[in-house]
Amino acid sequence: MSIVRKGSQILPPTKYEIQLLQKARDVEEYLSNKEPMQSDKLKVRLLNENYLEPKCSFCGLTRWLDGEMPLQLDHKDGNKENNNLGNLRLLCPNCHALTPQYRLKNEHKGDTYSNRDNPNGNRA
């Protein structure tokens, strides 16, 4: 991709121009996994475009104390690259922490300290 500036001189797009083009993409491209997108940015797009309701899918809370609930985008299958809408839900931090795939907490389940940090199982 290139953008013409200053007469006929062709220059690559700036980081800002790339960000503008990415914002212009249809959210369906991200939901069909054609394009990757960070979860926090995808959450904002899904809320702004009314794909998801701003409430916890488990407990239903929308507010916490005197403000809005800080919702997190959860991937039901634990694969952060699977952005299909059916795999996504909004959870409050409490409910999200109770899910089996929360922050991949089971990724090293059963590993001991020594073999988790050293694949050969030898102590470093």
OpenMM code with the backbone's topology and positions (N, CA, C; nanometers):
from openmm import Vec3, app, unit

residues = "MET SER ILE VAL ARG LYS GLY SER GLN ILE LEU PRO PRO THR LYS TYR GLU ILE GLN LEU LEU GLN LYS ALA ARG ASP VAL GLU GLU TYR LEU SER ASN LYS GLU PRO MET GLN SER ASP LYS LEU LYS VAL ARG LEU LEU ASN GLU ASN TYR LEU GLU PRO LYS CYS SER PHE CYS GLY LEU THR ARG TRP LEU ASP GLY GLU MET PRO LEU GLN LEU ASP HIS LYS ASP GLY ASN LYS GLU ASN ASN ASN LEU GLY ASN LEU ARG LEU LEU CYS PRO ASN CYS HIS ALA LEU THR PRO GLN TYR ARG LEU LYS ASN GLU HIS LYS GLY ASP THR TYR SER ASN ARG ASP ASN PRO ASN GLY ASN ARG ALA".split()
positions = [
    Vec3(0.0837, -0.1159, 0.0000),
    Vec3(0.0000, 0.0000, 0.0000),
    Vec3(0.0889, 0.1230, 0.0000),
    Vec3(0.0543, 0.2190, -0.0822),
    Vec3(0.1309, 0.3424, -0.0854),
    Vec3(0.0366, 0.4595, -0.1080),
    Vec3(0.0788, 0.5741, -0.0631),
    Vec3(-0.0014, 0.6945, -0.0755),
    Vec3(0.0830, 0.7985, -0.1467),
    Vec3(0.0210, 0.8680, -0.2429),
    Vec3(0.0928, 0.9693, -0.3199),
    Vec3(0.0875, 1.1013, -0.2442),
    Vec3(0.2039, 1.1609, -0.2264),
    Vec3(0.2141, 1.2915, -0.1625),
    Vec3(0.3187, 1.3730, -0.2372),
    Vec3(0.3073, 1.5034, -0.2299),
    Vec3(0.4063, 1.5951, -0.2884),
    Vec3(0.4321, 1.5620, -0.4351),
    Vec3(0.3346, 1.5891, -0.5162),
    Vec3(0.3503, 1.5628, -0.6585),
    Vec3(0.3365, 1.4158, -0.6892),
    Vec3(0.4359, 1.3606, -0.7557),
    Vec3(0.4284, 1.2195, -0.7947),
    Vec3(0.5125, 1.1296, -0.7047),
    Vec3(0.5693, 1.1851, -0.5998),
    Vec3(0.6506, 1.1043, -0.5089),
    Vec3(0.5610, 1.0083, -0.4307),
    Vec3(0.5982, 0.8800, -0.4292),
    Vec3(0.5198, 0.7780, -0.3604),
    Vec3(0.5899, 0.7416, -0.2308),
    Vec3(0.5171, 0.7557, -0.1219),
    Vec3(0.5709, 0.7254, 0.0100),
    Vec3(0.4818, 0.6227, 0.0782),
    Vec3(0.5379, 0.5423, 0.1678),
    Vec3(0.4539, 0.4475, 0.2425),
    Vec3(0.3625, 0.5240, 0.3382),
    Vec3(0.2496, 0.4643, 0.3750),
    Vec3(0.1584, 0.5327, 0.4673),
    Vec3(0.2200, 0.5451, 0.6063),
    Vec3(0.1821, 0.6498, 0.6748),
    Vec3(0.2288, 0.6685, 0.8120),
    Vec3(0.1511, 0.5759, 0.9052),
    Vec3(0.2011, 0.5612, 1.0260),
    Vec3(0.1327, 0.4788, 1.1261),
    Vec3(-0.0088, 0.5324, 1.1509),
    Vec3(-0.0230, 0.6637, 1.1541),
    Vec3(-0.1539, 0.7260, 1.1752),
    Vec3(-0.2490, 0.6916, 1.0606),
    Vec3(-0.2014, 0.6972, 0.9360),
    Vec3(-0.2862, 0.6646, 0.8208),
    Vec3(-0.3294, 0.5183, 0.8237),
    Vec3(-0.2405, 0.4310, 0.8660),
    Vec3(-0.2754, 0.2886, 0.8769),
    Vec3(-0.3842, 0.2707, 0.9823),
    Vec3(-0.3722, 0.3398, 1.0943),
    Vec3(-0.4739, 0.3303, 1.1996),
    Vec3(-0.6089, 0.3801, 1.1496),
    Vec3(-0.6090, 0.4874, 1.0707),
    Vec3(-0.7348, 0.5375, 1.0150),
    Vec3(-0.7981, 0.4350, 0.9219),
    Vec3(-0.7162, 0.3707, 0.8395),
    Vec3(-0.7685, 0.2685, 0.7488),
    Vec3(-0.8234, 0.1495, 0.8264),
    Vec3(-0.7570, 0.1112, 0.9346),
    Vec3(-0.8043, -0.0009, 1.0150),
    Vec3(-0.9373, 0.0314, 1.0815),
    Vec3(-0.9546, 0.1553, 1.1234),
    Vec3(-1.0811, 0.1947, 1.1849),
    Vec3(-1.1945, 0.1881, 1.0836),
    Vec3(-1.1625, 0.2114, 0.9571),
    Vec3(-1.2647, 0.2122, 0.8538),
    Vec3(-1.3091, 0.0710, 0.8162),
    Vec3(-1.2343, -0.0303, 0.8543),
    Vec3(-1.2718, -0.1680, 0.8216),
    Vec3(-1.4024, -0.2057, 0.8882),
    Vec3(-1.4776, -0.2878, 0.8200),
    Vec3(-1.6027, -0.3384, 0.8746),
    Vec3(-1.5717, -0.4356, 0.9876),
    Vec3(-1.6452, -0.4253, 1.0965),
    Vec3(-1.6219, -0.5110, 1.2124),
    Vec3(-1.6412, -0.6584, 1.1764),
    Vec3(-1.7171, -0.6864, 1.0731),
    Vec3(-1.7394, -0.8248, 1.0298),
    Vec3(-1.6082, -0.8926, 0.9882),
    Vec3(-1.5122, -0.8145, 0.9391),
    Vec3(-1.3823, -0.8719, 0.9016),
    Vec3(-1.3103, -0.9279, 1.0239),
    Vec3(-1.3289, -0.8630, 1.1372),
    Vec3(-1.2661, -0.9110, 1.2602),
    Vec3(-1.3432, -1.0295, 1.3177),
    Vec3(-1.4760, -1.0237, 1.3074),
    Vec3(-1.5591, -1.1311, 1.3623),
    Vec3(-1.5482, -1.2595, 1.2809),
    Vec3(-1.5096, -1.2477, 1.1542),
    Vec3(-1.4921, -1.3672, 1.0709),
    Vec3(-1.3470, -1.4141, 1.0713),
    Vec3(-1.2647, -1.3525, 1.1558),
    Vec3(-1.1231, -1.3880, 1.1718),
    Vec3(-1.0403, -1.3641, 1.0464),
    Vec3(-1.0876, -1.2757, 0.9580),
    Vec3(-1.0078, -1.2394, 0.8408),
    Vec3(-0.8949, -1.1448, 0.8803),
    Vec3(-0.9196, -1.0643, 0.9830),
    Vec3(-0.8213, -0.9679, 1.0313),
    Vec3(-0.8100, -0.9804, 1.1831),
    Vec3(-0.6897, -0.9729, 1.2377),
    Vec3(-0.6750, -0.9771, 1.3841),
    Vec3(-0.7056, -0.8404, 1.4458),
    Vec3(-0.7468, -0.8414, 1.5704),
    Vec3(-0.7694, -0.7167, 1.6437),
    Vec3(-0.7529, -0.7447, 1.7920),
    Vec3(-0.6905, -0.6517, 1.8628),
    Vec3(-0.6716, -0.6666, 2.0069),
    Vec3(-0.8074, -0.6699, 2.0758),
    Vec3(-0.8182, -0.7515, 2.1795),
    Vec3(-0.9455, -0.7720, 2.2482),
    Vec3(-1.0045, -0.6431, 2.3043),
    Vec3(-0.9207, -0.5563, 2.3620),
    Vec3(-0.9748, -0.4332, 2.4199),
    Vec3(-1.0332, -0.3418, 2.3131),
    Vec3(-0.9704, -0.3378, 2.1962),
    Vec3(-1.0216, -0.2551, 2.0869),
    Vec3(-1.1458, -0.3182, 2.0245),
    Vec3(-1.1455, -0.4502, 2.0138),
    Vec3(-1.2618, -0.5198, 1.9597),
    Vec3(-1.3818, -0.5005, 2.0520),
    Vec3(-1.3596, -0.5045, 2.1818),
    Vec3(-1.4681, -0.4835, 2.2783),
    Vec3(-1.5338, -0.3480, 2.2561),
    Vec3(-1.4539, -0.2450, 2.2381),
    Vec3(-1.5067, -0.1100, 2.2168),
    Vec3(-1.5893, -0.1052, 2.0885),
    Vec3(-1.5381, -0.1651, 1.9816),
    Vec3(-1.6126, -0.1668, 1.8546),
    Vec3(-1.7441, -0.2415, 1.8694),
    Vec3(-1.7423, -0.3561, 1.9362),
    Vec3(-1.8639, -0.4360, 1.9513),
    Vec3(-1.9683, -0.3627, 2.0350),
    Vec3(-1.9248, -0.2901, 2.1349),
    Vec3(-2.0183, -0.2114, 2.2156),
    Vec3(-2.0711, -0.0911, 2.1374),
    Vec3(-1.9824, -0.0194, 2.0697),
    Vec3(-2.0232, 0.0994, 1.9939),
    Vec3(-2.1173, 0.0656, 1.8791),
    Vec3(-2.1007, -0.0523, 1.8211),
    Vec3(-2.1834, -0.0914, 1.7069),
    Vec3(-2.2971, -0.1852, 1.7484),
    Vec3(-2.3230, -0.1932, 1.8792),
    Vec3(-2.4367, -0.2678, 1.9357),
    Vec3(-2.4380, -0.4169, 1.9032),
    Vec3(-2.3218, -0.4780, 1.8923),
    Vec3(-2.3143, -0.6234, 1.8770),
    Vec3(-2.3309, -0.6921, 2.0123),
    Vec3(-2.2857, -0.6261, 2.1187),
    Vec3(-2.2959, -0.6800, 2.2542),
    Vec3(-2.3582, -0.5749, 2.3457),
    Vec3(-2.4336, -0.6213, 2.4444),
    Vec3(-2.4908, -0.5316, 2.5449),
    Vec3(-2.3867, -0.5027, 2.6524),
    Vec3(-2.3853, -0.3810, 2.7061),
    Vec3(-2.2874, -0.3474, 2.8102),
    Vec3(-2.3269, -0.4012, 2.9474),
    Vec3(-2.3298, -0.5340, 2.9597),
    Vec3(-2.3593, -0.5979, 3.0881),
    Vec3(-2.2882, -0.7321, 3.0939),
    Vec3(-2.2675, -0.7816, 3.2152),
    Vec3(-2.2016, -0.9104, 3.2343),
    Vec3(-2.2943, -1.0221, 3.1866),
    Vec3(-2.2425, -1.1112, 3.1037),
    Vec3(-2.3224, -1.2220, 3.0503),
    Vec3(-2.3592, -1.3242, 3.1570),
    Vec3(-2.2848, -1.3302, 3.2678),
    Vec3(-2.3152, -1.4256, 3.3750),
    Vec3(-2.4108, -1.3656, 3.4782),
    Vec3(-2.3679, -1.2602, 3.5457),
    Vec3(-2.4465, -1.2060, 3.6574),
    Vec3(-2.5425, -1.0957, 3.6154),
    Vec3(-2.5241, -1.0389, 3.4964),
    Vec3(-2.6151, -0.9364, 3.4464),
    Vec3(-2.5893, -0.7961, 3.4972),
    Vec3(-2.4866, -0.7771, 3.5799),
    Vec3(-2.4580, -0.6440, 3.6338),
    Vec3(-2.4126, -0.5484, 3.5238),
    Vec3(-2.4584, -0.4237, 3.5348),
    Vec3(-2.4161, -0.3192, 3.4421),
    Vec3(-2.3410, -0.2079, 3.5143),
    Vec3(-2.3583, -0.2006, 3.6467),
    Vec3(-2.2942, -0.0953, 3.7254),
    Vec3(-2.2233, -0.1555, 3.8460),
    Vec3(-2.1184, -0.0873, 3.8915),
    Vec3(-2.0449, -0.1301, 4.0098),
    Vec3(-2.0149, -0.0060, 4.0917),
    Vec3(-2.0561, -0.0078, 4.2167),
    Vec3(-2.0432, 0.1077, 4.3055),
    Vec3(-2.1126, 0.2276, 4.2401),
    Vec3(-2.0413, 0.3342, 4.2118),
    Vec3(-2.1047, 0.4531, 4.1547),
    Vec3(-2.0764, 0.4715, 4.0062),
    Vec3(-2.0282, 0.3690, 3.9400),
    Vec3(-1.9931, 0.3857, 3.7993),
    Vec3(-2.0288, 0.2651, 3.7151),
    Vec3(-1.9877, 0.2719, 3.5900),
    Vec3(-2.0118, 0.1611, 3.4984),
    Vec3(-1.9265, 0.0411, 3.5368),
    Vec3(-1.9769, -0.0765, 3.5042),
    Vec3(-1.9037, -0.2007, 3.5306),
    Vec3(-1.7861, -0.2104, 3.4328),
    Vec3(-1.6638, -0.2342, 3.4801),
    Vec3(-1.5496, -0.2517, 3.3890),
    Vec3(-1.5541, -0.3913, 3.3265),
    Vec3(-1.6209, -0.4040, 3.2140),
    Vec3(-1.6400, -0.5343, 3.1504),
    Vec3(-1.5170, -0.5774, 3.0721),
    Vec3(-1.4980, -0.7089, 3.0636),
    Vec3(-1.3857, -0.7674, 2.9907),
    Vec3(-1.4404, -0.8583, 2.8816),
    Vec3(-1.3734, -0.8607, 2.7676),
    Vec3(-1.4137, -0.9480, 2.6577),
    Vec3(-1.3556, -1.0867, 2.6821),
    Vec3(-1.4433, -1.1860, 2.6889),
    Vec3(-1.4024, -1.3239, 2.7147),
    Vec3(-1.4190, -1.4060, 2.5884),
    Vec3(-1.3193, -1.4872, 2.5572),
    Vec3(-1.3275, -1.5838, 2.4479),
    Vec3(-1.3655, -1.7174, 2.5108),
    Vec3(-1.4844, -1.7656, 2.4815),
    Vec3(-1.5380, -1.8853, 2.5473),
    Vec3(-1.4460, -2.0060, 2.5333),
    Vec3(-1.3828, -2.0211, 2.4162),
    Vec3(-1.2965, -2.1377, 2.3948),
    Vec3(-1.1530, -2.1149, 2.4420),
    Vec3(-1.1227, -1.9958, 2.4942),
    Vec3(-0.9892, -1.9666, 2.5439),
    Vec3(-0.8903, -1.9248, 2.4362),
    Vec3(-0.9322, -1.9257, 2.3096),
    Vec3(-0.8448, -1.8884, 2.1985),
    Vec3(-0.8658, -1.7408, 2.1674),
    Vec3(-0.7704, -1.6562, 2.2056),
    Vec3(-0.7864, -1.5119, 2.1878),
    Vec3(-0.7883, -1.4696, 2.0413),
    Vec3(-0.7529, -1.5593, 1.9513),
    Vec3(-0.7558, -1.5267, 1.8089),
    Vec3(-0.8881, -1.5652, 1.7434),
    Vec3(-0.9752, -1.6362, 1.8151),
    Vec3(-1.1054, -1.6753, 1.7624),
    Vec3(-1.2070, -1.5683, 1.7997),
    Vec3(-1.2266, -1.4730, 1.7087),
    Vec3(-1.3154, -1.3610, 1.7359),
    Vec3(-1.4541, -1.3784, 1.6760),
    Vec3(-1.4970, -1.5013, 1.6503),
    Vec3(-1.6336, -1.5223, 1.6042),
    Vec3(-1.7285, -1.4729, 1.7123),
    Vec3(-1.8353, -1.4047, 1.6718),
    Vec3(-1.9263, -1.3444, 1.7682),
    Vec3(-1.9825, -1.4468, 1.8662),
    Vec3(-2.0096, -1.5686, 1.8213),
    Vec3(-2.0610, -1.6722, 1.9097),
    Vec3(-1.9609, -1.7176, 2.0145),
    Vec3(-1.8333, -1.6839, 1.9957),
    Vec3(-1.7285, -1.7213, 2.0905),
    Vec3(-1.6981, -1.6088, 2.1898),
    Vec3(-1.7640, -1.4944, 2.1738),
    Vec3(-1.7332, -1.3773, 2.2553),
    Vec3(-1.8469, -1.3448, 2.3506),
    Vec3(-1.8099, -1.2967, 2.4681),
    Vec3(-1.9088, -1.2488, 2.5646),
    Vec3(-1.8399, -1.1483, 2.6558),
    Vec3(-1.9186, -1.0608, 2.7143),
    Vec3(-1.8667, -0.9639, 2.8102),
    Vec3(-1.8906, -1.0161, 2.9507),
    Vec3(-1.7873, -1.0083, 3.0335),
    Vec3(-1.7970, -1.0541, 3.1717),
    Vec3(-1.7395, -0.9481, 3.2649),
    Vec3(-1.7967, -0.9394, 3.3847),
    Vec3(-1.7372, -0.8532, 3.4864),
    Vec3(-1.6099, -0.9232, 3.5357),
    Vec3(-1.5185, -0.8506, 3.5977),
    Vec3(-1.3938, -0.9133, 3.6432),
    Vec3(-1.4151, -1.0319, 3.7373),
    Vec3(-1.5169, -1.0256, 3.8236),
    Vec3(-1.5418, -1.1364, 3.9164),
    Vec3(-1.5828, -1.2625, 3.8416),
    Vec3(-1.6790, -1.2504, 3.7514),
    Vec3(-1.7256, -1.3673, 3.6761),
    Vec3(-1.6168, -1.4189, 3.5819),
    Vec3(-1.5406, -1.3270, 3.5222),
    Vec3(-1.4344, -1.3682, 3.4302),
    Vec3(-1.3286, -1.4515, 3.5026),
    Vec3(-1.2977, -1.4137, 3.6259),
    Vec3(-1.1966, -1.4864, 3.7033),
    Vec3(-1.2409, -1.6285, 3.7363),
    Vec3(-1.3703, -1.6558, 3.7294),
    Vec3(-1.4219, -1.7892, 3.7604),
    Vec3(-1.4244, -1.8825, 3.6397),
    Vec3(-1.3960, -1.8310, 3.5211),
    Vec3(-1.3987, -1.9154, 3.4014),
    Vec3(-1.2718, -1.9993, 3.3933),
    Vec3(-1.2806, -2.1206, 3.3362),
    Vec3(-1.1628, -2.2085, 3.3283),
    Vec3(-1.0495, -2.1512, 3.2441),
    Vec3(-1.0827, -2.0700, 3.1444),
    Vec3(-0.9785, -2.0178, 3.0557),
    Vec3(-0.9295, -1.8795, 3.0965),
    Vec3(-0.9684, -1.8290, 3.2130),
    Vec3(-0.9286, -1.6951, 3.2559),
    Vec3(-0.7770, -1.6809, 3.2580),
    Vec3(-0.7280, -1.5909, 3.1755),
    Vec3(-0.5834, -1.5629, 3.1650),
    Vec3(-0.5020, -1.6912, 3.1488),
    Vec3(-0.5625, -1.7907, 3.0859),
    Vec3(-0.4976, -1.9202, 3.0610),
    Vec3(-0.4399, -1.9778, 3.1890),
    Vec3(-0.5184, -1.9684, 3.2972),
    Vec3(-0.4676, -2.0117, 3.4276),
    Vec3(-0.4374, -2.1604, 3.4330),
    Vec3(-0.4929, -2.2392, 3.3427),
    Vec3(-0.4667, -2.3828, 3.3433),
    Vec3(-0.3575, -2.4224, 3.2439),
    Vec3(-0.2931, -2.3251, 3.1823),
    Vec3(-0.1923, -2.3533, 3.0806),
    Vec3(-0.0790, -2.4405, 3.1350),
    Vec3(-0.0360, -2.4154, 3.2570),
    Vec3(0.0753, -2.4916, 3.3150),
    Vec3(0.0296, -2.5766, 3.4329),
    Vec3(-0.0973, -2.6133, 3.4345),
    Vec3(-0.1497, -2.6912, 3.5465),
    Vec3(-0.0735, -2.8231, 3.5575),
    Vec3(-0.0280, -2.8547, 3.6745),
    Vec3(0.0446, -2.9787, 3.6977),
    Vec3(0.1950, -2.9639, 3.6847),
    Vec3(0.2398, -2.8548, 3.6251),
    Vec3(0.3839, -2.8323, 3.6147),
    Vec3(0.4383, -2.7893, 3.7502),
    Vec3(0.5587, -2.8297, 3.7774),
    Vec3(0.6250, -2.7787, 3.8968),
    Vec3(0.7036, -2.6553, 3.8580),
    Vec3(0.7483, -2.5813, 3.9542),
    Vec3(0.8235, -2.4593, 3.9271),
    Vec3(0.9454, -2.4893, 3.8408),
    Vec3(1.0175, -2.5958, 3.8724),
    Vec3(1.1429, -2.6226, 3.8016),
    Vec3(1.1198, -2.6624, 3.6563),
    Vec3(1.0204, -2.7468, 3.6259),
    Vec3(1.0067, -2.7870, 3.4860),
    Vec3(0.9217, -2.6900, 3.4057),
    Vec3(0.8532, -2.5973, 3.4700),
    Vec3(0.7811, -2.4949, 3.3960),
    Vec3(0.8806, -2.3949, 3.3371),
    Vec3(0.9832, -2.3616, 3.4132),
    Vec3(1.0808, -2.2636, 3.3679),
    Vec3(1.1933, -2.3261, 3.2872),
    Vec3(1.2137, -2.4559, 3.3012),
    Vec3(1.3197, -2.5246, 3.2291),
    Vec3(1.2585, -2.6483, 3.1631),
    Vec3(1.2402, -2.6471, 3.0298),
    Vec3(1.1712, -2.7568, 2.9624),
    Vec3(1.2338, -2.8944, 2.9841),
    Vec3(1.3615, -2.9020, 3.0180),
    Vec3(1.4266, -3.0312, 3.0401),
    Vec3(1.3976, -3.0875, 3.1787),
    Vec3(1.3320, -3.0084, 3.2629),
    Vec3(1.2989, -3.0542, 3.3972),
    Vec3(1.4132, -3.0411, 3.4955),
    Vec3(1.5270, -2.9896, 3.4506),
    Vec3(1.6420, -2.9718, 3.5395),
    Vec3(1.6304, -2.8384, 3.6108),
    Vec3(1.6728, -2.8353, 3.7329),
    Vec3(1.6709, -2.7080, 3.8045),
    Vec3(1.7806, -2.6180, 3.7515),
    Vec3(1.7446, -2.4932, 3.7379),
    Vec3(1.8411, -2.3971, 3.6831),
    Vec3(1.9376, -2.3491, 3.7882),
] * unit.nanometer
topology = app.Topology()
chain = topology.addChain("A")
for resn in residues:
    res = topology.addResidue(resn, chain)
    for name in ("N", "CA", "C"):
        topology.addAtom(name, app.Element.getBySymbol(name[0]), res)
